[in-house]
């Protein structure tokens, strides 16, 4: 892999950086890391109803769309073991392999994972079975509305609680990323969520670098996990060049390597 052309910007939340950096470096990438998303705990008005559904056995299905959603949920329940036992009496669905792995680490059984790791994939996976059922989900405040709307169209009664939110980190690393991007020092932009895209361009605009960065990105590799993320990138006048079939960071790195460097 050409080191002059393989500098990748990793903008994932701080708690993912070490693993993401190690993964990228093991594949031969040069890494510049600067989180463009930070996770913050929250508890909305629906959380107590959500936990009541699970503990009382009212939930037919419980969906988790991230490992973070699991951890932020368990941090707020009164009795962690009691809640895990209750989850094991219902049908737990994970959006993808990383979420499934976290659930299994906590000894929570997983009924299934959709073939496509997205809100749309979850709807397609569950639609034949949820008519007249109660489906509960705990996720971020920026979760796609497509999940709720889609399941309701399938006849489910859906309750959503938001257990964490996303904010834009502020600091020298973030500003340095924008400067490097505008200077053409970043060859690969790896976006894993729409919020990440918006935070990146928001800071670029504040620094007066938006037009220059767009010029650079048109000559660079722009990768997106999932159609919503790719669509958000397009809103800024930039085309996505890589969208992995499987919606994981590992698959993104492998796809870029296979298409551009192998």
N, C-alpha and C positions, 0 to 999 in steps of 0.2 A: 504494500500500500504506500503510495507516494505521500510522504509526510507534509509536503507543501500543499497538498490538496485534501488532507484528511482531518483538519481541525474541526471538531464537532462542538457545537454549543449545547451543553446539557443544562436545561432550565427547570428541572424537576424540583419538588419541595426538598428542603434540607435533609429530611430523614431518609430520602431515597438516594442522595448524592453519592455516598461512599460505594454502595453496591453498583450504582449506574456507572460510576467512573471506572471501577474495577472491571466491569463487564466490557465497557468500551475499549479500555486499554488492552485487555486480553485479546481483542480482535484487531489490534493494531492502530486504533484511532489515537490522535492527539486530542486531549480534552481541555476545553475551557468551561468551567462550571459557574453558573450564577443563577440561583433560584429566582424564578419569576412568579412563583406561587408560594404562599405560606399557609399552613393549615392552622385554624383556630377553633377551639372548642365552642359549641353553642348547644343550647337546649331550648326547643320551641314548645309551643302550647300542646302539641300532639304527642309529646314523648310519653307522658304518663298513660295516655290511651293506648299507645303502641305497646308499652310494657304490660299493661293490663290484658290486652289481646293475647299476647304470648303466654303470660303466666296462667291465664284462665282457660287456655286451650281454644280461644275463639279464632285464632289465626289458622287458616288452612295452608297458607304459604307465607314464608318470610324470605324476602329478597335482600341480599347484601351486594352492593355494587362496587365495593372496594374493601381492602383490608383495613383502611383507616376507619371506615364506617363501622366495622365490627368493634375495633378498639375503643372508639369514642362512645359507642353504645354501652359497652361493658363497663367503662369508667363511670357511667352515670347510674347504673342500676344499684339497688340497695343490697341485693344478695347475688353476687356473681355466679356462684355455683347453682343456685336455684334457677336463675335465668337460663344458664347453659342447659340444665336438665330439661327445662320447659321447651327450649329450642329443639332439643332432641326428640320431643314428642310431636313436633310438627314437621312440615316439609320445608327444608331450607334450600334455597337456590342461590348459587354464586354466579356472578357475571362472567368470571373467567378463572383461569388456573391459579393466579396469584391469590385471589380472594378465597378460592377453594382451599388452597394450601394453608392460609391463615386460620380458616375455620377448623380444619383438621388438626392443626397444632393445638387448638383449644379443646380438642375432643368433641367438636360439634359435627355431627353427621351431615353430609351434603347429598341431597337427592339428585341434583344434576347441575349441569353447566350448559348453556346454549352453544350451538356450533359457531355462532358469531358473537364475539365478546362485546356487546353493545346493548343499549336500550332497545333498539329495534330487534336485535337477536333474542333478547329476553322475551319480548312480546310474541315473536314468532314461535319460540320454544314453548311458552306457557299457554298460548291462546286456546288450543283445543281442550284444555283441562280446567279453565278457571271460571267458566260461566257459573254464576251463583255462589262463587267462593269469596272468602275474605282474604285479601292479599295485603300484607304489611311490608313496608320497606323503610330502612333507616339509611340515610345517605347524606351527601353534602347539600348545602343550600343552592348549589349551582347544578344539581342533577338535571338531566334532560327531561323536559315535560313529555317527550314522546313515550316514555315508559308508562307514566300514569294514564295519559290519554289512550294509549294503545290497549292497555289491560282493561280499562273501563269499556272500550268499544267491544272487547271480547266478552263482556258481561260480568266482570269481576267488580267487587266492592273494594276499592283501594284506599289504604291509609298510608300516608307518607309522613315520616318525622325527619327533620333535618338536625343531624347530630354534630355537624361541624361546618365551618364556612371557610372561604378562601379569600386571602387578601394579597395585595402586592407588596413584596418586601422592598425596603428602601436601604440603599447602601452603596459603597464604592464598587463592589463587585458588579452590581446591576448596571451602573453607569459605565463601567469599563467594558462590559459586554456590548453596549450600544456603540461606544467609540470604536471598538475592534470590528464590529459588524460593518459600520460605516466605512472603515478603512480597508475593508476587503480581507481582513485577517481570519474570518470565519468562512469555512468552505461548506459546512453542513449545519443546517438549522433543524433541530429535533424538537418538534412540538407534540406534546402529549395530551393537550386539552385546549378547548376554546378559550378558557380563562387565561391560560398561559400566553396565547397569541395576543389577546387584548391587552394584557399587562405589558408585553414586550413592545407593542406599537404605541401604547399610551406613553411609556417612558421615552421612546424614540421621538415622539411628537414634542414632549416637554423639552427635550434636548435639541430640537431643531434638526434631527437627523433622519426623519422619515423618508424623504425623497431619495436621499443617498442610499439608505439601507434597501429600499425597494429596488434600486438599480443593481445593487450587489446581489440581492436574492434572486433576481432573474437570471443570474449567471451561476448560481450556487445550487446545491442540493437542498431542497426544502421538503422535509419529511413530516407526515402527520399521522397520528394514530386515530383512525376512525373518520367517517364521513363528516360529522359535525365539525371536527377540528379543521379538516380540509376546507370545508365551506367557509369557516371563519377566516382562514388565511386568504381565501379568494375575495372576501369582502374588502380586503386591503389592497386589492389589485395584484396579488402575487399568486402564481400557480404552484400547486403541490406537485413535486416530481416523484415522491415516494409515498405510497400508502400501503403498508404491509397487510397481507391477508388476515393474519392473526393480530389482534389488537394488544400487543405487548411490546415493551421497550426492547427486550431481547430480540424479538422478531424484526423490529424496525432496524436494529443494528445489522442483523444478518442480511436483510434485504438490500440495504444500502451497499454493503460489502460485496454481495453477489452481483449486483447490477452495475457497480461502478469501479470495483477494485480487483475482483477475481479474474 
